[in-house]
Amino acid sequence: MALLLDGPPVASLDDYRRIGGGRAVETVARLGPAQVRKEILLSGLRGRGGGGFRTGRKWAGVVDSAPAPRYAVCNGAEGEPGTFKDRVILRHDPYAVLEGLVVAALAVEAEVAFFVTKAHYTEELGRVRDALEELAGAGLTGGVDVRIVEGPDEYLFGEEKALLEVIEGRDPLPRLLPPFEHGLFARSIVTGWAGGGSPAVDPVVEHPSPTAVNNVETLANVPFILERGADWFRSIGTRDSPGTLVCTIVGDVRVPQVVEVDMGTPLQAVIDLAGGPLEGRTHLAALSGVANPVIGPEHFATPLDHESYRAAGLGLGSAGFVLYDDTACPVTIAAELSRFLYVESCGQCRSCKFGCGEITRHLDRVNEGTATENDIEVIGARLRTVNEAVRCYLATEEQVLISSLLTRFPEEFALHLDGRCSVPEPREILVPKIVDLRDGTVTYDERHRYKQPDWSYADPAG
């Protein structure tokens, strides 16, 4: 069923009211923050940004961790390769996202909330600004000061600890502690790290200022749960992963698109909605972004829920699926995606930047057919240590993804050591960092191939 993407785009507050929106503040006032947290916990809503953590438990943890001030944040800095669903949701119905953010703020007893996204997502920003103006004008923000923050294009901007840094006016360099331990505008007792902001408005405080950070899709579900009840939400999807899932399906499919399905729907059904493989081709594998192991065709029938994917040794991620068919070389895929993670690494943690760089350089040699067994040994050694003492998950993504490709396609890497490839005419593999996706056409960020490890860009002319 469609829930978040049902019907035509929600173009105005009147449209939103017609589908049952706009009642969240009244509901919170009637139930109280504690009961709202309980209702969201009872609904079983899980984060749709990749981790799958239970939203009600996250909110309760923020309240229990320290006294006010507290903050709520909507993470709209979508940048995972192969993922476009948050931008589609914002284009379709920004009101539900903002109302969900207001509920989150009220539920954790915060007076200030932030909607955060990338500055170049101009279409989405326009929709959010207009929707916020209407909601505030109608008195539907519950006294919460909702602020919009625009940030850079870096991949790490979407990492929640780096997201807080950007809100405070700094670069997206992940801080050491998670938001519920070291939130916005706070001084870390452990590290001494002090938050930024304007002292007159957001004074640095000596306690943690715990902050609830939720994904766009997660928050868009909240108003509907409060309106229709936890039992209604649990009637959709599976017992442990209720609700719907908004999936991006791109790569080697006939019609790249964003679709909404019940949690527990097999990946194959989503692939079928995108038209299946191209004429005369066979799907080799799928990737759920760059944070999880490669998905082989034998798992295309695995239900799209956290429990089933975990049992299969896979990761659901943010449900952005990139399909590769038998015209794609797995070695080239590994080299290109490793390079993506290498250049996007911020460099704060030496094991990550050095390890990702070494892995990428040796994968390039394998891909070019100039490597020896020593290159494979170096790759293996670096994969074992790349995520030692790191601040964020990026190095683990490198470890998990590249290890899974090596394990699944050992014969391909062996062929390349002999200067051969099983694909008769290997094609270019472009990192599926999506610029736009609409009407069955996807546009990737071709400029990213020129991005350098220091986050600058090389001159395409050489």
N, C-alpha and C positions, 0 to 999 in steps of 0.2 A: 504494500500500500504506500501511497505518498502522503506524507504529513508535512514536512518542511517545505517541499516543492510542489504542493498540491495547487492546482488551478493556475490562473494567470498571475503575473507579478502583482504584488501588493503595492499599488502606486500611491496610496494616501492613507492617512490615519482612518478615514472613513472606511476604506477597504479593509483595513486591519480590524476595525471594530466589527465589521460584518462577518468575519471568520472567527469571532470570539475573543479577539485580542483586546488589550487595554484595561484589563480588570485586575492585573497583578498587584498593584499597590493596595487596592481595596482588600484583596485576599490576604496579603501579608498583614495589613492592619487588623483584620479579623482574626487571623490565626496566631499571629505573633511569630517572631523570628525562630524560636526554638521549634515550633510545630511545623513551620515551613521547612526547616532543615530535616525534620523527621519525615515529612511527606516526600521530599526528594530522595531521601535514603530508602524509604519504603518502595519508591518507584523502581529502584534498581538502576537509575540512570548512571551510565559510565562515561568517562571522558572520551570524546571523539577526536582528540588531538594525537592519539598514538599510544598513550599509556594504559587507557582503559580503567583508570582508577575511579572508584565510586564517588560521584559528585557530592552526595550528602555527607559522606564520611570526610571528604576534603573540607567542606564548609565547617563541619563540627570540629575538625582538628584545628582550623584557623581560630575559631572562637575559644577553644580550650587551651591554646598554646600561650596566650599572653593577653593582657588587657588592651583596650583601645589606646592609640588609634589603630584602626585596621583599614584595609583597602581591598577593593575588588577590581580585577582586570580582565578584560576580554582580549584574548590573543588572536588577532586577525592578521598576523604577520606570516601568512601562508607562503612557504617557499620550498616545501618538500618536493623533490622531483616526482613528476607524475600525478601531482595533486592540484585540484582546482575547485574542490567542492565548497570551500568556505566563501570564495568569491562569488560562486553561483548563488549561494544562500543569501549573501548580502545584496546581490542584484535583485533577487526575487522578493525577499522580505526582511529588510533591515530593522523593522519595528520589533519583530519577535526577538531578534538578537539583543537589541537595546533594552527591551523590557526584561529579558532574561538577565541582563547585566544589572539592572536596577534591583531585581529580586535577589541576586547574589549579594549585592551590597547590603541590602536590608537584612538578609538572612545572617550575614556575618557581622552585622551592626557596624557597618562602615558608612561614613558620610561622604566619601569621595570615591568615584569609580573612574576607570580609564578604559576607553576603547582605543586599541593600538593596532595600527596597520602600516603598510609600506606607503611611502609618499607617492610613489608612482602608480598606485592603485586608484587612479583618479575617478573612475566611474563608480567604484564602490564607496570611496570617500564622499562623493557627491550625494549618493543615496543615503548614507549614514547621517551626514550633516542635516539634510532636509528632514529625515525622520526624527532626529533628535530635537530639532526646532519645533516640530509639530507636537511631539510627546511632551516637551517642557511647557509649551504654550497651553496645552490642555491639562497641565498639572498632573501628569502621569509619570513623573520621575521620583515621586515620594520624598522630595526634599534632598535627594542625592545629587551631589555636584558631579555631573558626568562630563568628563573632559576627553577630547580627541587628541591623540598623539600620533604624529607621522614619523616614520623611521626609515632607515636605509634598506638597501636591497640584499644585504648579506644574509646568507643562509642561517647563521647563528642568531640573527634577530628573532627568529621564532622560538629559540630556546628560552624557557621561562626566566631563568636567572639573568640572561643577557637582555631579555625584554625589560626587566626592571631597570637595568642600567640605562637603557635608551629613554625610558620615562623620566629618569633623573637627569637627562641631558648629556649622557656619555655614549661612547661607542659600544656596540653589542659584544662585549667581552664578558662571558659568564662569570658571575661572582661565585664564591666558594660554597655558600650555604643556600638551601632551597628557600622559596618565598615564605613558607610558614614559619621558618626559623629566623630569617633575616629579610624582612619585607621592605617596603618603600620608605625612603627618608629616615632610615634608622642607622644606628651605629652598632656594628657587630661586636658583641662582647668578646668573641673568639679571635677575630682578626683585627679589630679596631677600624674596620672599613666603614666610612661614614657616607650616608646617602647625600645626594645632591638636592636640587630644587631651590626654590626661593625661600629663604629663611622666614620671610614675613608671612608666607602662605603655607609652606610645608616645612616647618622647622625640623631639623635633625634631632631625634630623640634618642635616649639611652636604652630604650627597650625595643623589642624586635619588630614592632609594627607588622604583625603577620598579615600576609596578603594572599587572597584567593585568586588564582589565575585559572581561567577556564577558556576553552576553545569556542570559536564562533558556533559550530554545530551543536556543541553541548548546551550552550546558553539558549539557543533557538528552541530547544525542546522544553525549557523550563515553564514558560507561560502556558503551554498546552497541558502540561502535567498538573499545574495548579488549577487550571480551569476544569479539567476532566477527571482528575484523580489518579492516584498511584496505581490502582487496580486496572484502570483503563490502559495505562502505559504498559503495564505488565502483560496485558492481553496480546501485545504485539511482540514479535521476535521470539527469543528463547527464554527459558527460566532465569538463567544467569546473565544473559545479555539481551535485555528487553529493548523494545523500540525499533526504529528504523535506522538504516545506515546509508549515508550519501556517499556513493562511490564514484571515483573518477576512473575511466577506462580509456587508455591511450596506447600508442605504440602501433604494433602490427595488427590492427583491427580495421574493419571496413568503415565504421562510423564512430570515431572517438567522441565520447560524450560523458556527461555526469548524470547518473541515475540514482534514484532512491529506492531501496528494497528493504524488506524486513530483515532484521538480524537473523542469521541462520540460513539465509539463501546461499546456495552454492556459488562459488566464483564462476563456474561454467555458465550459469544462468545470466550473470552479469556480462560475461563475454558474448553470449548469444544476443543480448540486448544491443551490443555494439556491432552486431553483424557477423561476428566470428572472424576467422582468419581470412586473409586476402586470398584471391583465386589461386588455386594450385599450391598453396603453402600449408605448412603444419606448424602449430605453435610448439616452440622449443621449451619455453619457460615464461614465468611472470615474476615481476618484482613488485613488492608493496613498498614503494619508495626506495630509499637507500639505507634504511635502518634495520632491515630484517633479512633472514635467509632467502635464497632464491626458491621460488615455488615451482615444482615440477608438474607436468600435466597430470600425474597420478593424484595430485592434491587439488585439481580443479573442482572435484566434487565435494571437497571438504566444506562444511558450512561456515559461512562468514560470521563467526562469533569468537570471542576471546578464548573460551574453553577449548573449542575444537581446534583452533589454530595452535594454541599452546601445546595440546596433546600431540599434535603432528610435528612439533618442533619448529613452528613457524611464528610469524608475527603479523597481526592485522594492520598495525600502523594506523595511518589516517585514511585507509581504504583508497589509496591512490595506486592503481594497478597499471603497470607498464608491461605489455605483451611483446615478446620477441619470437619471431618465427625462424624457420630453418635457413633463412638467408642471412642471419646475424651470427657473427662469430663470438662465442662466449669469452674468448681471450680479449677481444677488442672491447666488449662490454665491461669486463673487469678493469681494464686499463683506463677507460674513460670515466667510469664511476669512481675509481680510486683517485683519479686526478681531481674530480669534482670535490671530494672530501678533503683532499690535500690543500687545494687553493682556498677552500672555505674555512679551514682550521684557523683559529685566531692567533696561535703561536704562544699563548700563555703557558701551555704545558709542553715541555720539550719532547716527551715521549710521543705525544700526538703529532706535532708538526714534523719532527724528524722521522718518526716511524711511517706516517702517511706518505711523506716525501720519498723515503727509501723504497717503500712498497711500490709506489707509482713509477719510479724510475726503472726498477727491475721488471715490472709488468710491461712497460713500454718496450724494453729489450726483448721480452718474450713475444710480444705482439709483432714486433718488427722481424722476428726470426733470427735475431743475432745473439740470443741468450744461450747459456749453458746450464747444467745442473746446479751450478753454484748460485745462479740467480734465483732458482726455485728455493734453494736452501735459505738464502737471505730473506726472501719473502716470508717463508715460514717462521724464521726467527723473529722478524719484526712484527709479524702478526701476533706472536705470543706476548710481546711487551708493549705494544702500541698504546694500550689503555691503562698503563700503570700511573697512578697518582694524577688523575685528570679531573678537571672541573665539570665537564659535561659529557654527554653520551656520544659525541661525534667519533671519537677514536674507537669506541666499541662498535659503532656502525661499520667502520672500516674493517674491524676484526671479523664481525659476524658475516657481513656481505661477501667480502673477498674470500674468506675461508669457505663459505658455502659454494661459491662458484668453482673454486679449486677442487673441492670434494665432489661436486656433481659432474664436472667435465674434465676429469684428469687426462683423458685421451686427447682432448683438444690442446691442452698445454704441452703434452708430450709431442704431438705433431709439430707444434711451433718450435720446439727445441731442435727439430730436424729441418726447420725452415719451410714447413708446409702448413696447410690449413684445410680442414674438411669442407669448408665452404668454397665452391668453385670460384665465385667472384665476390669476395668479402666486401661489404659495403661500409660506408661511414656510419658510425654510431654517434648520435648527438645526445648529450645529456638531456633528458626530458623535463627540463625546467620550463614550465608553461608560462607563456606571456598572455595567451588568450585561447579560449575554447568556446566556440558557439557554432550552431548550425552544422554540426558534424565535422568541423574543421578545427584542427589544433595548430597553434603557432608556438614554436619553441624559441627560447632565447639563444640565438646563434652568437650573440656577442659574448656569451659566457666562455666560449672556447679561448678567448683572448685574456681572460682574467688571470692574474698572477698571484703567487702565494702571499704577497703583501697587500692584496685586495686592490691593487691598481690594475689597469688594463693596457695590454700591449697594443701597438699600432697595427691594425689589420694589414696595412700596406707593407709591413715588415721593417 
